C-alpha cells in the first residue's frame, strides 16, 4: 500500500521510527521490499538527485512500482531526498512520489522559509508530504559535501517559527549525526538535550534523523580484510541512541551508508574468494539475501516495531 509520509508518521509517532532507505539499483530495491514484507513493517524508499542522475528517475520509479507488485503486502512511501527545486518540482509534476524533501538548510533562516513554503504549496496541492530541514549536517552523501566547520546544530528556538511559517509536514534536524561512512570520529553521539528541547517546543510533530546508519565496525573490518582501505574510526548511530530518540519525536531515520557498506563487503569478499567468477548475478543474489537479513534484524531490534 502506497502512503504519504504524513500518513505513516501519524501512526508511528512516539512508538517506532520508520526506516527511510536510499536506493540506486535493482538489488537494493528487491532486498528492501522483500525484507519489509517479511518483517511486516512500513518503510520509506528514497531516491536522491544523484540516484536519479545515475539510473534515471523513470527507471527508479519503474523498479519501485514493479517491486510493489512483486511484494504486495508492503506498506511504504516514495520520497525524494535532499532535493533542490529543479528536482522537486519535476518529481511533483511527473508523479510517482508521495513525499519530497526541500534541502534549504544551508541558506539563512528567511530564505529557507521562503524556499520551503514554495515547495509546500506545490506539493500539498497534489497531496504530497514535505520534509524540510533546519541545521546542517557534516559529512559526504552522493555529491554533497559539508565539512565540520560549516555544520551546525538545529537551534530549538527557531523550530516553532519555521514550522508555522512553512506548514511543512516533518522536520529534519541536526543533533549530532553526519552523512557518509566517516561519522562521529570525535565520538560525540546524539545531542539529546537539543532533541528534548525541540520536542518540547514541537510536541507531536514528526522529526527526522538524517545520517542514521550504524556503520558496524565488523563490516568495516571485513571490507578492509578483503582489500578495502576504509577508515576504522567511524562511529554511526548506536542502537540505544535510536531507542532513546524515538519517544522524543524521531519518526524517520535515514539509512544509506549501511547499505553501501554491505554491498561493498559482499562484493569484495565474493571476488576475493571466487577470483574465477565474473557474473554479476551471483554476488547480486548474495547481496539481496544479506540485505534482507540485516534489515529485518534492524527492524525488529532497533526500530521497535516488534
Beta strands, then each sheet from edge to edge (+ up, - down):
strand 1: 18-22
strand 2: 43-48
strand 3: 76-83
strand 4: 99-102
strand 5: 129-134
strand 6: 139-141
strand 7: 144-146
strand 8: 170-173
strand 9: 207-209
strand 10: 250-255
sheet 1: 1+ 2+ 3+ 4+ 5+ 8+ 9+ 10+ 1+
sheet 2: 6+ 7-
end
